[in-house]
């Protein structure tokens, strides 16, 4: 059946099977592989995207259920070459190592800051509690979100740190 | 990769339309709201509906309104919306206690109260909450609405009195003066099912004694409320002694089974301890000065 939705500000129309999950619609039908596909059981949260501004696990949502709605993925965070403050925060505070959980974490962080621009640590930990990171122990993710809260319009581009040879 | 078996999908535009669609497509049609119970079951092929009737557009089922001495909650109200409602938290703190530990915040953005009750999972938290609050459930069918008590809704694991061609549309929670309520769950990690949980409501009389008390247990093998434990509290002043007796009776009424979440004696211990804690908290929220009458540390 035909579905039409707005993905990262662009209206898309595709013919899909009703059983197609939103995560596969984004990754395979639209080629937006920034959304990761993890546990497939709504536990790990790497597939989180925003539907009408709210974090949703796209492995447990049918693409047809988002017909007429607005979807935002990690590809829709940056404004051209300017990264979203949450992306900058994850860079500044080392919010990722392997990067698998990162797209979901970034979107949940974005939704949290849209709702609560100055969340404390407990609020951040609660917001990301449905998402699993196996690298950071969450400490740097929490710091990254705090960084974004403290730099709401991001930061001017910093010169890259020199890495000793 | 987990993918549901093929099915056809249709969106309902009203309650009447949903009922008509369920009727037309027969026993192989299922209602989908949040989808966080049904879709995982479909992925595992534990459910293979031929039709999904999506009710997410039915805005009329998504409201929280105070109506005299009851709170009316539309069946499509999301867990996150219940948790965000100040009115719900003020009237029924037990709902907020439970909602904070149901699944995780992202799942709560999608899951609905009607879906939770309709799924009738024996380890589901809101059923206990509704038992304790003596909720009523409104079910719409071709011949109009019927209202049943929560105890009539559940017929066993994954089975309810809501027929194939009917739809749960609303939950009604009676508002009781001088009442307090609480819920506490022990879980292994965020989003897991309860190892065990307990909920309670305490209603005080004008003389400060307990005029009504209800206690429910989750994942502890008890259908409905722990009636004897509640009855033991009637007419007494809230005290640690009284709560300990109620805890003992609630544990005796439970029949937990051993699984990967723990052995029977541990779960029975939790039934006792969690019952005392929720009674303490519920009585405190009802305005009782429990500490003044405490005799021991429980």
Interface residues (C-beta under 8 A of the other chain):
Chain A: X1 X17 X18 X19 X21 X40 X41 X42 X43 X45 X48 X54 X55 X56 X57 X60 X61 X62 X64 X65 X67 X108 X126 X127 X129 X130 X131
Chain B: X1 X2 X3 X4 X5 X6 X7 X8 X9 X11 X32 X35 X36 X39 X40 X42 X43 X52 X54 X56 X80 X103 X104 X105 X106 X107 X109 X110 X190 X191
